Amino acid sequence: MAGELILIVEDNALNAKLLRDVLLVTGYRVAESTTAEMGLEIARREHPDLILMDIQLPGMDGRSALLELRKERATADIPVVAVTASVLPLERKDILAAGFDGYQAKPISVKELLAEVRRLLDRRPEVVA
């Protein structure tokens, strides 16, 4: 399926552009935020199918934003992928243990990103209208 809405929460303009361009050309719809706080507002309002969340953000960090998403019934089930420059094995383990559904290291591998996005979207339950 294509056309799913993906929220990008990324404060680096170049990283955000790469993510946006790759997702749009692949057929996804995109919403964007440069802060966790704004990302939370968008998630509550738009209920995206997936969130790509930077860990190091101005103000609230990505881990704290994930905790807020998981507390709320309306956003608790949205898959969230950590997108981070923290690439050490222990950091990856800690990020996944924090509750993220996936992990993508920067610099982004387009092939790995798209495979992770598709894997997480495909495992979501079908919504029957």
N, C-alpha and C positions, 0 to 999 in steps of 0.2 A: 504494500500500500504506500502511496505517496501523499504528500500534502499535509502531513502531521505538523503541528506547531511546536517548534523548538525554541526555548528561551535561552539566550546567551547572556550570561552575567560575567562580564570581562571588562576591566578598566583600561587595558592596553589597546589602543585604537588599531594597531596593526594586527594583533592577535584576533580581535573582534572581526575585523574585515576578512581575514582568512576564513574564520569559522563561518561567517555570514555567506561569503561567496561560495564556499564549498557546499553548504547546505542548500542554498537557493538553486544552484545549478543542478543539484541532485533531485530537486522537486519538493523540498520541504519549505514550509512557511517559517518565518523567523520573527521573533520579538527580541529586543535587546535592552540591556541595562548596563550601566557602568558602576553601579553600587549594589551591594546586597540588599539594602533597604528598598531601593526602587525595584529590584528583582522580586522581592517578596510581594510587593504591591501588584506587580504584573502577574505573578503566579496566582495570587488570590483572585484577580479579576479575569484572567484569560484561561486559567487551568491548562497550561501547555502539556503536550504529550511527553516531553522530556526537557530537562534543564541541563545545560552545560555550565558549570559553576567554577570560576577561578577560586583558588583558595586564599591568595593574598589580595585583598581588596581594601580600598580606603574605608575607614569606619568599621562596620561589622565585617568580619572575615567569612569565608565560605563555609567553614565548619559551623559557626554560630547560625548562619542562615539556614543550613541544613537542619539544625535542631529546631528552628522555628517552623520550617516547612513540615517536619514530622509531627509537631505538636498539634497541628491544625487538621481537622478531619478532611477539609476540602483539598488540602495539598499533600497530605501524608503519603499518598500512593504514587505521586509523580516520581519517576526515576530521575536520579540526579547523578551526573557524571562529574567527578572532580577533574578540572583541567589545571595542571600545575607544573611549575618548574622544579618542584620537589621530586627528584627522581631516584633518591637512594631507596634501596629495598625496604628498609625499616620505615621510612616515611610513607611509602606506598602502602605498606601493611597497616600503619596507623590510620591513614586516610580511609581505607576500606573498612577498617574496624570501627571507624566513626559512623558508618552507616551509608556511605556513598555506594551507589549501585554499580559504578564503574570508575575507571581511572584512565586519564590520558595525559601523558607527559608532554611538556613543551621542550623543544619545538614539536609542533603537531605533525604526526604522520597522517596524511589525508586518508590513506587506505585503512589504517587502523581505526581512525576516528569514525569513518563511515561504517565500518564493520561493527564497532561497539554501539553506535547509534541504532543500527538496524537490529542488532541482537536484543537490545533492551526494548525497543518498540515492538518487536515480534513476540516478546514474552508477556506483554500486557494483555489482560483479558479483553475479549471482544466486547464492544459496547453495542447492545441491541436497542434500536430506536423503537 
